[in-house]
Structure formats: C-alpha cells, structure tokens
C-alpha cells in the first residue's frame, strides 16, 4: 500500500493504492482518492496519516531516518531510573513534603521537579548543576521538559534558604537551619510511626529451658571420699 501521484488536466492528484494479483498478473487498485496534491499538503492530512501509520511501523521509521542521514531524529531516552526513583520519591513522601513547603510561593517553574532531577542526577552519576542539565537530555524525567540551568540553580538556592528566626532552634552560630532541614524533619515525622509501633510488642514471651543433663551412671555408683589418702 502506497501513495501515487497522477496528473489530470494540469493538476496533480494523490491516490492511496495497493498492489493486487488478478489472473496471475499484478495490478494497482485505487483505495481512496486523497485529493489535489496542493490541497492535501496544505491541510496537513498527509502528516496526520503518516503519524498514525508510524505507530505501527517503527522499524520503517528508523530505517527511513538512517537512509536520510538523520540519526539525530532517532534520539532515545532512558526511562528506568526515573520510573524506579520516582516511585520511591512518591512513597517516601518527598514530593508531598516539598509541595507542602512550596504552598504560597509563586515560582514560575516546577521547583519540585527541579529538586527531583538534581537528586536523581547525584544518585546516578553526581556532578554539578550544569552537568545535570546536559544529563537530563538522555533521560525521560516527567515534568522537566522546560527546565533550564537557571531553574536548577534556583532550586538549590531554595533548599539553602535560611528559616525564619522563630524556627532557628537548635541551630549553631556557623550553621543556621535551612529549608533542607525542614524537609528532613518532615520526612522523619512521616516515618516515625514505624518506630513507635515497637512499643506494642509483648514482652511476656514463653521461655524455653533446656533439661538438665542426665547424671552419668558411674557418678551415682561412686562413693565419695571423706578422708584424705594416707
């Protein structure tokens, strides 16, 4: 099945045709008249049709890109690490805690996604924020499509923001409490029930005692010596 051009009365028409065999001979049969070439091209119908067909012809799309000398069009992204760590990020409450702390802040970009990306980058390869920006191009991290280097810088700056004076309890003169400390404390508060449940364990468990070893026969038959030998 393919598209064929046919010129009629000075106009070029496009037809969707297929090759069939009748009476031992191959012939082309028109399935649909797509219309005049200029009109079909301008409407974008061919692009929509090609995109729909491409979902079922991935191998042909790859080969066509290679034949056209366009390997950049075959760029692929990794999904394993973002999926695995993303689930841990959700289940441990990291995302919820950060989003709660961001309530009332008017950031124009998804700051939580920027923090997630930088943490994932440090787990996988480590490096600077500039290295993280380049590294993200190889991974499919949801919500990071429009993140730039300056967004990563701002996310790290937010983590290092000093807390208000009434939340500086326990801080040292050289290390004030920051947003990062609040996140760690909130995460601990969410998981502390794991330890408090230990108080419900019963301490009255049955004790197992091993029986005393049997006394050997020679011990009961022997007569204890009461006097010292002479």
Secondary structure, DSSP 8 states (H G I E B T S, - for coil): -EEEEEEETTEEEEEEEEEEEETTEEEEEEEEEEEEHHHHHHHTHHHHHHHHHHTT-HHHHHHHHHHTT-GGGG---B-HHHHHHHHHHHHTTHHHHHHHHTTT---SS-HHHHHHHHHHHHHHT---HHHHHHHHTTB--TT-TT--HHHHHHHHHHHT-B--GGG-TT-BTTB--BHHHHHHHHHHHHHTHHHHGGGGS-S-------------HHHHHS----S---
